[in-house]
Amino acid sequence: MTPSAATGRPPALRWVLALTAVAGLVVALDQLVVATALDTIRRNLGASMADLEWTVNAFGLGFAALLIPAAELGDRIGRKRAYLSGLLLFAAASAGCALAPTTGVLIGARAVQGAAAALLSPAALALLTEATPPRRRGAVMGVYAAVTGLAVVGGPLVGGAVAQGLAWQWIFWINVPVIAVVVPLARAVLTEHTGRPTPPDVPGIALAATSMFALVWALVRSGSAGWGSAEVLGTLVAGGVALAAFAVRQATAAHPMLPTRLLRQPAFAAGNLSALLLTASLFGTVFFLAQYLQVALGHSPLGAGLRFLPWTATLFLIAPVAGRLQDRIGPRTLICAGLLLQGAGMLWIGVNAHQHQGYGASVAALVLSGAGTSMAMPAQQTTVMTAAPPALMGKAAGTFTTVRQLGGALGIAVMAAVFGSVGGEASPAAFTDGFSAAVTAAGALALVGAAFGLLAPGRRRAAVPDDPAGDGTGHAVQEELGAH
């Protein structure tokens, strides 16, 4: 039996998981689904290389810039309402992408998709965390991470298959019927949750949006404009100043948007910092691997997407198991071991590319990397969300998702800089040289993330009492974790 929101009873966890996982799937898929369809879009719309770069990055720019303010909005208007509004806006923006007659319209619609994802993602994660008992959180987050991770790595496969078999517009049209099915189900099943009502921190919202926009803009433009350009340096400085001002504001405001007690928690820091570097390694590798398989190894868009399957299948199979294991051994081991495996897999692929070995030599490395990602992702999500009391779950989810978006932009920017310094697009051999160096940098990013994972909690000891005040001093959702 499926409980209805109208009955006043909590919804069945399986329904909350299914509905929120669909949201994660749609958002994650659309971030990278265009990777293997870019050449088709270029020919169809007459796009330049800069246009193609913005087709990928406009989504992330809108997403990262608005995540924290959107999470604050969700806490105020209700997380269910934010989730539904985000879905509807995402469907409308997807239709706009599919109907775009020019690259300018496509880029604008992609930015609106990112804004919709900013409203949708933290609300979905907060709804799922609120509905999950502490003892089951690791297993549930494992399933959620498997679905979103599957979308991230499967995006090139879907994009390649659709672009080659149908038309590139269908990578966006497919969102519309999916969302049309999910919205009425979510309206009937989900219950509303809000954060503790406080006066809005308008300066904090403005500073958060400004800093994220400037930092992501600088990372996106670093490849084409250059790290030493006035544009990139200026936006980096502006973003850093706005971020510092945001931190000061949150430490001194009477009603901060992101309470500093969250930032002072080692678990919260460990989950976010390790997620930043895992996402940097993952997104950067997906972006360049899709091109390497086509440019250097000569595979079609669909053939390139199919060769992601060892990575994809590993994420789908291992993440739920790792989530359940997390409930027994704690997240620290899984975060550190997972990032070490991710790093080792990337270094292995880099060596194979340097030696000009074929795809078959790297299949085991893809499996190893996928296993590591599967272990770390659910543990990172649980670590961050468990550190937050119920009233701050929307803010914690927004911060976590913002950090991951910054990680994606950071990874592509760093790997692009390394790629350009060692190789290039002049020939398959030059591309291979650049790819080898870039994927080695991805391995290094993952290994640094493993070091931050040491700050994560160890094995769970006991639950703490409920937190009737909602101030984080004790609550049913948060549990006592082992010593660091």
ZATORPA-522334 format. One line per field, with one value per residue (C-alpha): residue number from 1; residue in three letters; x, y, z. Coordinates in pm, whole numbers. Layout:
N
n = c(NUM, ...)
res = c(ALA, ...)
c1 = c(X, ...)
c2 = c(Y, ...)
c3 = c(Z, ...)
This chain:
484
n = c(1, 2, 3, 4, 5, 6, 7, 8, 9, 10, 11, 12, 13, 14, 15, 16, 17, 18, 19, 20, 21, 22, 23, 24, 25, 26, 27, 28, 29, 30, 31, 32, 33, 34, 35, 36, 37, 38, 39, 40, 41, 42, 43, 44, 45, 46, 47, 48, 49, 50, 51, 52, 53, 54, 55, 56, 57, 58, 59, 60, 61, 62, 63, 64, 65, 66, 67, 68, 69, 70, 71, 72, 73, 74, 75, 76, 77, 78, 79, 80, 81, 82, 83, 84, 85, 86, 87, 88, 89, 90, 91, 92, 93, 94, 95, 96, 97, 98, 99, 100, 101, 102, 103, 104, 105, 106, 107, 108, 109, 110, 111, 112, 113, 114, 115, 116, 117, 118, 119, 120, 121, 122, 123, 124, 125, 126, 127, 128, 129, 130, 131, 132, 133, 134, 135, 136, 137, 138, 139, 140, 141, 142, 143, 144, 145, 146, 147, 148, 149, 150, 151, 152, 153, 154, 155, 156, 157, 158, 159, 160, 161, 162, 163, 164, 165, 166, 167, 168, 169, 170, 171, 172, 173, 174, 175, 176, 177, 178, 179, 180, 181, 182, 183, 184, 185, 186, 187, 188, 189, 190, 191, 192, 193, 194, 195, 196, 197, 198, 199, 200, 201, 202, 203, 204, 205, 206, 207, 208, 209, 210, 211, 212, 213, 214, 215, 216, 217, 218, 219, 220, 221, 222, 223, 224, 225, 226, 227, 228, 229, 230, 231, 232, 233, 234, 235, 236, 237, 238, 239, 240, 241, 242, 243, 244, 245, 246, 247, 248, 249, 250, 251, 252, 253, 254, 255, 256, 257, 258, 259, 260, 261, 262, 263, 264, 265, 266, 267, 268, 269, 270, 271, 272, 273, 274, 275, 276, 277, 278, 279, 280, 281, 282, 283, 284, 285, 286, 287, 288, 289, 290, 291, 292, 293, 294, 295, 296, 297, 298, 299, 300, 301, 302, 303, 304, 305, 306, 307, 308, 309, 310, 311, 312, 313, 314, 315, 316, 317, 318, 319, 320, 321, 322, 323, 324, 325, 326, 327, 328, 329, 330, 331, 332, 333, 334, 335, 336, 337, 338, 339, 340, 341, 342, 343, 344, 345, 346, 347, 348, 349, 350, 351, 352, 353, 354, 355, 356, 357, 358, 359, 360, 361, 362, 363, 364, 365, 366, 367, 368, 369, 370, 371, 372, 373, 374, 375, 376, 377, 378, 379, 380, 381, 382, 383, 384, 385, 386, 387, 388, 389, 390, 391, 392, 393, 394, 395, 396, 397, 398, 399, 400, 401, 402, 403, 404, 405, 406, 407, 408, 409, 410, 411, 412, 413, 414, 415, 416, 417, 418, 419, 420, 421, 422, 423, 424, 425, 426, 427, 428, 429, 430, 431, 432, 433, 434, 435, 436, 437, 438, 439, 440, 441, 442, 443, 444, 445, 446, 447, 448, 449, 450, 451, 452, 453, 454, 455, 456, 457, 458, 459, 460, 461, 462, 463, 464, 465, 466, 467, 468, 469, 470, 471, 472, 473, 474, 475, 476, 477, 478, 479, 480, 481, 482, 483, 484)
res = c(MET, THR, PRO, SER, ALA, ALA, THR, GLY, ARG, PRO, PRO, ALA, LEU, ARG, TRP, VAL, LEU, ALA, LEU, THR, ALA, VAL, ALA, GLY, LEU, VAL, VAL, ALA, LEU, ASP, GLN, LEU, VAL, VAL, ALA, THR, ALA, LEU, ASP, THR, ILE, ARG, ARG, ASN, LEU, GLY, ALA, SER, MET, ALA, ASP, LEU, GLU, TRP, THR, VAL, ASN, ALA, PHE, GLY, LEU, GLY, PHE, ALA, ALA, LEU, LEU, ILE, PRO, ALA, ALA, GLU, LEU, GLY, ASP, ARG, ILE, GLY, ARG, LYS, ARG, ALA, TYR, LEU, SER, GLY, LEU, LEU, LEU, PHE, ALA, ALA, ALA, SER, ALA, GLY, CYS, ALA, LEU, ALA, PRO, THR, THR, GLY, VAL, LEU, ILE, GLY, ALA, ARG, ALA, VAL, GLN, GLY, ALA, ALA, ALA, ALA, LEU, LEU, SER, PRO, ALA, ALA, LEU, ALA, LEU, LEU, THR, GLU, ALA, THR, PRO, PRO, ARG, ARG, ARG, GLY, ALA, VAL, MET, GLY, VAL, TYR, ALA, ALA, VAL, THR, GLY, LEU, ALA, VAL, VAL, GLY, GLY, PRO, LEU, VAL, GLY, GLY, ALA, VAL, ALA, GLN, GLY, LEU, ALA, TRP, GLN, TRP, ILE, PHE, TRP, ILE, ASN, VAL, PRO, VAL, ILE, ALA, VAL, VAL, VAL, PRO, LEU, ALA, ARG, ALA, VAL, LEU, THR, GLU, HIS, THR, GLY, ARG, PRO, THR, PRO, PRO, ASP, VAL, PRO, GLY, ILE, ALA, LEU, ALA, ALA, THR, SER, MET, PHE, ALA, LEU, VAL, TRP, ALA, LEU, VAL, ARG, SER, GLY, SER, ALA, GLY, TRP, GLY, SER, ALA, GLU, VAL, LEU, GLY, THR, LEU, VAL, ALA, GLY, GLY, VAL, ALA, LEU, ALA, ALA, PHE, ALA, VAL, ARG, GLN, ALA, THR, ALA, ALA, HIS, PRO, MET, LEU, PRO, THR, ARG, LEU, LEU, ARG, GLN, PRO, ALA, PHE, ALA, ALA, GLY, ASN, LEU, SER, ALA, LEU, LEU, LEU, THR, ALA, SER, LEU, PHE, GLY, THR, VAL, PHE, PHE, LEU, ALA, GLN, TYR, LEU, GLN, VAL, ALA, LEU, GLY, HIS, SER, PRO, LEU, GLY, ALA, GLY, LEU, ARG, PHE, LEU, PRO, TRP, THR, ALA, THR, LEU, PHE, LEU, ILE, ALA, PRO, VAL, ALA, GLY, ARG, LEU, GLN, ASP, ARG, ILE, GLY, PRO, ARG, THR, LEU, ILE, CYS, ALA, GLY, LEU, LEU, LEU, GLN, GLY, ALA, GLY, MET, LEU, TRP, ILE, GLY, VAL, ASN, ALA, HIS, GLN, HIS, GLN, GLY, TYR, GLY, ALA, SER, VAL, ALA, ALA, LEU, VAL, LEU, SER, GLY, ALA, GLY, THR, SER, MET, ALA, MET, PRO, ALA, GLN, GLN, THR, THR, VAL, MET, THR, ALA, ALA, PRO, PRO, ALA, LEU, MET, GLY, LYS, ALA, ALA, GLY, THR, PHE, THR, THR, VAL, ARG, GLN, LEU, GLY, GLY, ALA, LEU, GLY, ILE, ALA, VAL, MET, ALA, ALA, VAL, PHE, GLY, SER, VAL, GLY, GLY, GLU, ALA, SER, PRO, ALA, ALA, PHE, THR, ASP, GLY, PHE, SER, ALA, ALA, VAL, THR, ALA, ALA, GLY, ALA, LEU, ALA, LEU, VAL, GLY, ALA, ALA, PHE, GLY, LEU, LEU, ALA, PRO, GLY, ARG, ARG, ARG, ALA, ALA, VAL, PRO, ASP, ASP, PRO, ALA, GLY, ASP, GLY, THR, GLY, HIS, ALA, VAL, GLN, GLU, GLU, LEU, GLY, ALA, HIS)
c1 = c(0, 130, 61, -68, 45, -319, -338, -81, 123, 487, 531, 684, 1060, 1077, 856, 1058, 1377, 1236, 1104, 1414, 1645, 1462, 1535, 1902, 1906, 1758, 1991, 2308, 2229, 2175, 2507, 2709, 2460, 2576, 2941, 2916, 2656, 2866, 2996, 2639, 2524, 2820, 2723, 2349, 2364, 2695, 2843, 3198, 3423, 3343, 2970, 3016, 3210, 2925, 2668, 2832, 2918, 2608, 2424, 2693, 2717, 2347, 2347, 2643, 2557, 2204, 2234, 2278, 2013, 1778, 1829, 1742, 1429, 1334, 1364, 1121, 857, 879, 1107, 826, 710, 1069, 1112, 794, 870, 1221, 1086, 838, 1098, 1345, 1089, 1018, 1390, 1449, 1182, 1352, 1683, 1519, 1347, 1650, 1709, 2052, 2336, 2257, 1906, 2044, 2299, 2032, 1799, 2086, 2142, 1773, 1809, 2090, 1875, 1595, 1843, 1958, 1602, 1539, 1854, 1894, 1519, 1526, 1827, 1678, 1343, 1520, 1739, 1439, 1246, 1528, 1587, 1948, 2019, 1927, 2081, 2398, 2208, 1956, 2226, 2408, 2111, 2072, 2443, 2427, 2146, 2309, 2652, 2508, 2369, 2698, 2901, 2616, 2553, 2799, 2638, 2289, 2406, 2596, 2311, 2048, 2262, 2358, 2025, 1769, 1858, 2045, 1721, 1596, 1858, 1643, 1295, 1325, 1306, 956, 754, 961, 882, 517, 490, 688, 507, 161, 316, 525, 225, 33, 313, 557, 495, 602, 901, 1037, 1335, 1306, 1154, 1398, 1432, 1601, 1974, 1955, 2322, 2429, 2217, 2362, 2721, 2679, 2535, 2798, 3091, 2977, 2900, 3240, 3440, 3267, 3291, 3668, 3708, 3496, 3684, 4034, 4078, 4000, 4100, 4399, 4470, 4675, 4410, 4254, 3910, 4000, 4218, 3959, 3668, 3880, 3965, 3605, 3480, 3734, 3648, 3274, 3331, 3536, 3266, 3006, 3204, 3229, 2860, 2767, 2984, 2830, 2469, 2190, 2020, 2290, 2197, 2467, 2539, 2912, 2867, 2818, 3143, 3332, 3233, 3511, 3252, 3088, 3425, 3547, 3239, 3245, 3618, 3651, 3340, 3493, 3800, 3616, 3380, 3672, 3844, 3524, 3379, 3712, 3779, 3433, 3470, 3809, 3760, 3454, 3665, 3972, 3771, 3649, 3943, 4239, 4089, 3841, 3517, 3171, 2965, 2769, 3083, 3247, 2945, 2936, 3296, 3192, 2993, 3260, 3257, 2878, 2800, 3045, 2875, 2534, 2636, 2869, 2722, 2420, 2647, 2892, 2605, 2494, 2854, 2886, 2624, 2863, 3212, 3146, 3214, 3584, 3712, 3487, 3576, 3950, 3958, 3721, 3929, 4249, 4094, 3966, 4313, 4483, 4245, 4309, 4687, 4663, 4465, 4718, 5007, 4819, 4747, 5109, 5217, 4957, 4776, 4421, 4096, 4112, 4418, 4218, 3900, 4029, 4129, 3778, 3632, 3874, 3790, 3416, 3441, 3620, 3365, 3084, 3236, 3303, 2994, 2727, 2962, 3027, 2655, 2575, 2862, 2746, 2375, 2417, 2619, 2314, 2011, 1669, 1619, 1944, 1921, 1821, 2120, 2353, 2224, 2261, 2617, 2710, 2566, 2733, 3068, 3021, 2938, 3252, 3442, 3312, 3415, 3749, 3827, 3755, 3953, 4258, 4260, 4212, 4513, 4726, 4597, 4687, 5035, 5134, 4926, 4648, 4393, 4627, 4645, 4535, 4889, 4888, 4545, 4669, 4966, 4741, 4486, 4752, 4872, 4519, 4395, 4710, 4611, 4266, 4433, 4629, 4310, 4149, 4451, 4440, 4069, 4156, 4366, 4069, 3860, 4064, 3862, 3538, 3374, 3469, 3241, 2908, 2882, 2541, 2246, 2195, 1866, 1617, 1676, 1349, 1508, 1643, 1976, 2205, 2285, 2111, 1849, 1723, 1867, 2222, 2420, 2731, 3021, 3360, 3656, 3852)
c2 = c(0, 347, 613, 941, 1283, 1354, 1082, 1252, 931, 922, 804, 463, 495, 300, 561, 853, 685, 613, 966, 1147, 910, 995, 1361, 1282, 1070, 1344, 1614, 1404, 1264, 1607, 1736, 1506, 1361, 1611, 1495, 1242, 1445, 1761, 1683, 1625, 1954, 2134, 2015, 2072, 2423, 2540, 2575, 2689, 2522, 2802, 2741, 2372, 2452, 2673, 2410, 2187, 2452, 2676, 2405, 2386, 2764, 2809, 2506, 2609, 2979, 2921, 2604, 2757, 3029, 2768, 2542, 2834, 2895, 2528, 2543, 2836, 2739, 2368, 2101, 1917, 2238, 2319, 1966, 1987, 2340, 2232, 1935, 2147, 2414, 2144, 1993, 2335, 2410, 2066, 2138, 2472, 2291, 2048, 2327, 2559, 2692, 2839, 2769, 3092, 2969, 2626, 2774, 2992, 2695, 2494, 2770, 2754, 2376, 2440, 2683, 2425, 2160, 2396, 2411, 2040, 1865, 1985, 1950, 1589, 1496, 1664, 1486, 1151, 1209, 1321, 1006, 759, 612, 659, 285, 257, 576, 416, 157, 410, 659, 374, 316, 690, 724, 424, 583, 926, 777, 557, 868, 1057, 781, 662, 1008, 963, 627, 774, 1081, 876, 630, 901, 1126, 838, 652, 935, 1304, 1509, 1686, 1364, 1377, 1662, 1553, 1233, 1436, 1563, 1237, 1114, 1428, 1413, 1075, 1170, 1496, 1353, 1063, 1303, 1524, 1222, 1049, 1300, 1494, 1853, 1950, 2296, 2432, 2645, 2981, 3271, 3609, 3571, 3642, 3856, 3968, 3606, 3487, 3755, 3684, 3308, 3342, 3597, 3392, 3068, 3240, 3412, 3103, 2873, 3137, 3159, 2781, 2750, 3025, 2922, 2684, 2928, 3261, 3128, 3124, 3443, 3646, 3951, 3792, 3472, 3638, 3910, 3670, 3443, 3736, 3859, 3511, 3472, 3811, 3736, 3393, 3546, 3808, 3532, 3348, 3665, 3731, 3381, 3411, 3744, 3736, 3685, 3439, 3300, 3115, 2854, 2830, 2815, 2527, 2305, 2422, 2357, 1990, 1761, 1522, 1799, 1922, 1571, 1481, 1805, 1828, 1464, 1503, 1812, 1615, 1295, 1490, 1680, 1354, 1189, 1470, 1563, 1203, 1151, 1471, 1374, 998, 1042, 1249, 1024, 719, 902, 1123, 900, 550, 616, 492, 624, 820, 505, 294, 541, 539, 159, 153, 333, 27, -133, 190, 219, -139, -126, 182, 23, -304, -189, 138, -27, -289, -22, 176, -118, -187, 175, 120, -130, 11, 384, 617, 693, 360, 370, 729, 675, 333, 447, 751, 546, 301, 587, 741, 410, 343, 685, 649, 307, 448, 730, 483, 276, 583, 697, 356, 380, 65, -2, 21, -342, -273, -21, -221, -345, 10, 132, -140, -48, 321, 250, 37, 318, 579, 345, 309, 677, 854, 719, 756, 1120, 1197, 1025, 1198, 1544, 1489, 1313, 1610, 1837, 1859, 1832, 2208, 2249, 1951, 2163, 2391, 2094, 1934, 2260, 2305, 1947, 1973, 2313, 2166, 1884, 2131, 2327, 2000, 1920, 2260, 2240, 1895, 1991, 2316, 2151, 1860, 2098, 2301, 1986, 1853, 2175, 2197, 1843, 1760, 1901, 1837, 1855, 1476, 1154, 1113, 1465, 1406, 1083, 1260, 1527, 1275, 1065, 1367, 1487, 1154, 1128, 1464, 1316, 1036, 1287, 1479, 1158, 1072, 1415, 1355, 1030, 1230, 1455, 1143, 1069, 1342, 1149, 960, 602, 325, 423, 377, 485, 710, 1043, 1178, 1370, 1737, 1913, 2252, 2175, 2337, 2042, 1960, 1625, 1468, 1136, 1173, 1240, 962, 943, 835, 689, 900, 1056)
c3 = c(0, -89, 172, 46, 162, 236, 503, 723, 746, 636, 277, 214, 193, -133, -301, -166, -283, -629, -681, -553, -743, -1065, -995, -938, -1253, -1476, -1343, -1356, -1699, -1854, -1727, -1951, -2198, -2459, -2444, -2726, -2921, -2955, -3303, -3426, -3269, -3427, -3775, -3726, -3578, -3724, -3376, -3306, -3049, -2803, -2860, -2785, -2468, -2347, -2441, -2181, -1923, -1923, -1729, -1461, -1435, -1364, -1135, -917, -895, -765, -554, -210, -263, -411, -110, 116, -91, -62, 315, 317, 63, 142, -1, -176, -342, -447, -582, -792, -915, -1014, -1209, -1404, -1486, -1590, -1830, -1984, -2024, -2179, -2439, -2504, -2567, -2808, -3003, -3010, -3364, -3281, -3041, -2853, -2770, -2681, -2442, -2278, -2232, -2084, -1828, -1731, -1697, -1451, -1251, -1236, -1121, -844, -712, -757, -635, -273, -215, -337, -123, 185, 136, 108, 414, 621, 525, 595, 943, 1058, 1063, 694, 566, 430, 227, 93, -2, -172, -401, -461, -543, -775, -976, -1001, -1063, -1334, -1502, -1483, -1643, -1868, -2009, -2296, -2384, -2396, -2585, -2838, -2894, -2935, -3154, -3382, -3387, -3372, -3351, -3092, -2989, -2832, -2557, -2423, -2533, -2328, -2004, -2076, -2059, -1762, -1563, -1673, -1502, -1189, -1101, -1023, -830, -624, -552, -420, -229, -82, 236, 286, 500, 573, 760, 1070, 964, 1011, 843, 502, 484, 170, 173, 227, -65, -293, -188, -229, -579, -683, -556, -718, -1049, -1061, -961, -1208, -1484, -1426, -1436, -1750, -1933, -1820, -2112, -2394, -2234, -2039, -1667, -1692, -1876, -1714, -1748, -1563, -1298, -1241, -1196, -973, -748, -748, -663, -385, -234, -250, -93, 191, 245, 252, 521, 730, 684, 796, 1106, 1212, 1088, 1339, 1105, 873, 558, 626, 1001, 1070, 1314, 1012, 856, 1181, 1188, 1059, 912, 710, 585, 502, 301, 102, 34, -70, -291, -453, -561, -653, -878, -1029, -1116, -1240, -1454, -1606, -1704, -1855, -2059, -2205, -2227, -2452, -2691, -2665, -2769, -3080, -3180, -3092, -3112, -3395, -3240, -3331, -3076, -2990, -2984, -2748, -2519, -2508, -2393, -2076, -1970, -1746, -1546, -1551, -1456, -1167, -1022, -1052, -883, -608, -473, -300, -142, -30, 119, 333, 436, 543, 813, 974, 924, 892, 599, 655, 524, 219, 127, 158, -9, -283, -375, -368, -616, -833, -836, -913, -1203, -1356, -1326, -1490, -1784, -1816, -1843, -2101, -2314, -2290, -2420, -2701, -2590, -2708, -2517, -2401, -2188, -1980, -1914, -1578, -1486, -1563, -1340, -1060, -1090, -1100, -787, -606, -711, -603, -257, -197, -332, -92, 204, 119, 90, 419, 600, 496, 550, 887, 1013, 969, 1198, 1028, 1011, 814, 580, 282, 336, 382, 62, -128, -4, -93, -443, -495, -397, -645, -923, -844, -851, -1198, -1334, -1152, -1291, -1652, -1616, -1457, -1702, -1997, -1883, -1850, -2182, -2364, -2212, -2318, -2627, -2842, -3114, -3411, -3455, -3284, -3147, -3000, -2850, -2692, -2533, -2387, -2267, -2093, -1896, -1822, -1687, -1474, -1322, -1254, -1061, -854, -768, -641, -425, -258, -194, -16, 232, 314, 366, 680, 852, 801, 1089, 1164, 1282, 1442, 1815, 1934, 1858, 2029, 2165, 1958, 1898, 1974, 1932, 1587, 1670, 1606, 1970, 1940, 1713, 1592, 1245, 1362, 1529, 1742, 1525, 1609, 1697, 1413)
